[in-house]
Amino acid sequence: MRSVLLCLLTLIALPARAQGTLVGHVRETTGLGIANAGVRIAVGELGALTDADGAFRIVDVPAGVVKVSARRIGFRPGTHDVTVVNGQTVDVIFVLVSMPVQLEQVIVTARHEPYDARLAGFRERSMKKVGTFITREKIESRAAPSFSDLLREVPGVRIVAARSGIRNAVRFRGQNCPPLVFVDGVPASADEFDVDMIDPVGVEGVEIYMGMLTVPAELTAPRGLDQCGVIAVWTRPFRPAPKPPRTVTPVELALLVESAAVFTADQVDSPARLERASYTPLYPDSLWKAAVGGQATVEFVIDHYGRVEMETVSVVSASHALFGDAVRNALARARFTPATRKGLHVRQVVQLPTRFEPPRP
């Protein structure tokens, strides 16, 4: 018992080990934060991954001079010798230089959809600001489970139970009759139409006119069918590839490179090349109208056939989250010339930088 008490007294007398906290950012040379970069202390197992803005935080770092490193596929590693003071927080910034993993930058200068001209009228009318417009971007941000739920948020729209048996019928302010619904420019019905038959996932845009005087000529109907207003629905020209059930993390991707299951540009004889015509990112509607420019860099693996392995796609950096989303959606349709090594097609990890330049005033 006496020896146990002596041990306890000895432990109490020992001073606590000096420790501090390390915080900071990992950035590209452009100043944008790098997501999922690994930051580690040279001694021990302490480390962290950066968040979407490139920020990191490591606690319980031993006081004194420690060597800290930052790594990310596609960038040259960076190291710093940092002096950690007991009980204090030290800030450190890493600026990593990109390596040949990156493809040539793609520049997006306009918001257009070359694959579907039928939406030109919708986009032209949305610029005139007559009526109410719901863009694809707004539909995704609202995440409405049904079309009637999407319309509930529009001022002047009422969702009521109709005598026809439709539970979520649409009525406009001051009207007791149903508006005329168009789908892709064609009247869907001359009578009450159940809008919940439309899946918001498949809708590119909606335009709403609450009175006959505001309905454009392209959406008028004979016999005064548009007297109670018009809802024009435009379906999506394509649907993005569904999100994979499981994504490959950047850490797992680095392990695939280490095991030679995936190669980098400097490890192949002929690196993968983008077929430019297949990659058409859509400028985010709100940023395009606000003349906001920016960029996004994404990382992914190109398989033996020149297709993007969507489960490997991750945003390395983005000046706005919507730019990252636009690039990710466009990759579902992109095609590449696959990389070759020793005469065979191989999987290659690449980073694709895309710059969005707004229209000039």
Secondary structure, 3 states (H helix, E strand, C coil): CHHHHHHHHHHHHCCCCCEEEEEEEEEECCCCECCCCEEEECCCCCEEECCCCCEEEEEEEECEEEEEEEECCCECCEEEEEEECCCCEEEEEEEECECCCECCCEEECCCCCCCCHHHHHHHHHHHHCCCEEEEHHHHHHHCCCCHHHHHHCCCCEEEECCCCCCCCEEEECCCCCCCEEEECCEECCCCCCCHHHCCHHHEEEEEEECCHHHCCHHHCCHHHCCCCCEEEEEECCCCCCCCCCCCCCHHHHHHHHHCCCCECHHHCCECCEECHHHCCCCCCHHHHHCCCCEEEEEEEEECCCCEEEEEEEEEEEECCHHHHHHHHHHHCCCEEECEEECCEEECEEEEEEEEECCCCC
